[in-house]
Amino acid sequence: MIASADSAIVLVGPMGAGKTSIGKRVAKALEVGFVDTDASVVREHGAISDIFATHGEARFRELEREAVVHALASRGVVSLGGGSILDPDTRADLRGHRVALLTVSPAIVAGRIGGGHRPLLADESEDPVARWHRILEERMPLYAEVADATFDTSHGPLSDVVDQIVAWARTAAPKGHQ
């Protein structure tokens, strides 16, 4: 079944799965726009780490929710921040869109999340990869709830994952519309 033209292609998944870099390439291949909700929040409100430090995670999640609403209306490719799916309204909104879950193994993600400014991994008393894995375990049921398809980004050329997502997106219908 061909997906509705008014549905976005949404990439969800944990930090370091490649949602932004893959999303940009998928959008280019499909000749549609690309929106990264984290980048939207940063553009409008400043660095995410500063928002966390000054206003807390709850305020960041409010700003993130606003960015998600606007991004989904774009109907292109949308990369959601890893925690976006924590919001029940966001999960409900995703039912009308094609959602791809990007996964990555803990061994591979270690090289991707090092040296970044990820507030949820900033606790120096805990190994960042161990914290990442704990966050993933908490969120995985929510990712699975919203996902129509899953793509692993751990190995192989990035272009292979992009090609797989593009092929899927051209034929996929949102969950509940198949």
C-alpha positions in Angstrom: 0.0 0.0 0.0 1.3 3.4 -0.8 1.5 5.7 2.2 -0.5 8.9 2.4 1.2 11.8 0.8 0.5 13.9 3.9 2.4 11.5 6.3 6.0 12.2 7.3 8.7 9.6 7.5 9.8 9.7 11.1 13.1 8.4 12.5 13.1 7.4 16.1 15.7 5.6 18.2 18.4 6.1 20.9 21.1 8.6 21.0 23.9 7.8 18.6 21.8 5.7 16.2 22.3 8.1 13.3 18.9 9.6 13.0 20.2 13.0 11.9 22.8 11.9 9.4 20.6 9.1 8.0 17.6 11.4 8.0 19.3 14.0 5.9 20.3 11.5 3.3 16.9 9.8 3.2 15.3 13.2 2.6 17.7 14.0 -0.2 17.1 10.7 -1.9 13.3 11.2 -1.6 13.5 14.8 -2.6 11.6 16.1 0.5 12.5 18.4 3.3 14.3 17.3 6.5 13.6 18.5 10.1 15.6 17.5 13.1 13.6 18.3 16.2 16.7 18.7 18.4 18.2 21.2 15.9 14.9 23.0 15.9 14.9 23.4 19.7 18.6 24.6 19.6 17.8 27.1 16.9 14.8 28.5 18.8 16.0 28.2 22.4 19.7 27.6 22.6 21.9 24.6 23.5 20.0 21.6 24.9 22.6 21.3 27.7 21.9 24.9 28.7 18.1 24.3 28.7 18.6 21.3 31.0 21.0 23.2 33.3 18.8 26.3 33.5 15.2 25.1 33.2 15.4 21.3 33.7 14.5 18.3 31.6 10.7 19.0 32.0 11.0 22.3 30.2 13.2 20.8 27.5 10.5 18.2 26.9 7.9 20.9 26.5 10.0 22.7 23.9 10.7 19.3 22.3 7.0 18.6 22.0 6.4 21.9 20.3 9.2 21.1 17.8 7.7 17.7 17.2 4.3 19.1 16.3 5.8 21.5 13.8 8.1 19.0 12.3 5.4 16.4 11.7 3.4 19.0 9.8 6.3 19.3 7.4 5.5 16.0 5.8 9.1 15.3 4.9 11.7 13.3 6.8 11.7 14.0 10.6 14.4 13.0 13.0 13.1 12.9 16.6 15.3 13.3 19.6 15.7 10.1 21.5 13.4 11.0 24.3 10.6 12.5 22.2 8.6 9.2 22.4 8.3 9.7 26.2 5.4 12.0 25.5 2.1 10.2 25.1 0.8 12.9 22.7 3.8 12.4 20.5 3.3 8.7 20.4 -0.4 9.2 19.5 0.6 11.7 16.7 3.1 9.2 15.3 0.2 6.8 14.4 -0.5 8.8 11.3 3.0 8.7 10.0 5.6 6.2 8.8 8.0 5.5 11.7 11.4 3.9 11.3 13.2 2.8 14.4 17.0 3.1 14.1 19.0 0.8 16.4 22.6 0.5 17.2 24.6 -1.9 19.3 26.2 -0.7 22.6 29.7 -1.6 21.3 29.3 0.7 18.3 27.5 3.5 20.1 30.5 4.1 22.4 32.4 5.7 19.6 29.4 7.8 18.5 28.4 9.3 21.9 31.8 10.1 23.2 32.8 13.8 23.6 29.3 15.0 22.9 27.1 17.4 24.8 24.3 15.0 25.8 22.8 16.1 29.1 21.4 12.7 29.9 24.9 11.2 29.7 26.6 13.9 31.6 26.6 12.2 35.0 30.3 11.6 35.6 29.6 9.0 38.3 28.3 6.6 35.6 29.8 5.2 32.5 28.1 6.9 29.5 27.6 3.7 27.6 26.1 2.0 30.7 23.8 5.0 31.1 22.9 4.9 27.4 22.1 1.3 27.7 19.8 1.8 30.7 18.0 4.7 28.9 17.6 2.4 25.9 16.1 -0.4 28.0 13.6 2.1 29.5 12.6 3.5 26.1 12.7 0.4 23.9 9.1 -0.6 24.6 8.0 2.9 23.5 10.1 2.8 20.3 8.6 -0.6 19.5 5.1 0.7 20.1 5.5 3.5 17.5 7.7 1.8 14.9 6.5 0.4 11.6 10.0 -0.9 10.7 13.4 -1.3 12.3 16.8 -0.7 10.7 20.1 -1.4 12.4 22.8 1.1 11.9 25.6 -0.7 13.7 27.5 -2.1 10.6 27.9 -1.6 6.9 28.0 1.5 4.9 25.6 4.2 5.9 24.4 4.3 2.3 23.0 0.7 2.7 20.8 1.8 5.6 19.7 4.9 3.7 18.8 2.7 0.6 16.8 0.3 2.8 14.9 3.1 4.5 14.2 4.8 1.1 12.9 1.6 -0.4 10.7 1.0 2.7 9.4 4.6 2.8 8.3 4.4 -0.8 5.9 1.5 -0.1 5.2 1.8 3.7 1.9 2.9 5.3 1.7 4.1 8.8 0.8 1.5 11.5 -2.9 0.8 11.5 -3.2 1.8 7.8 -1.8 -1.3 6.3 
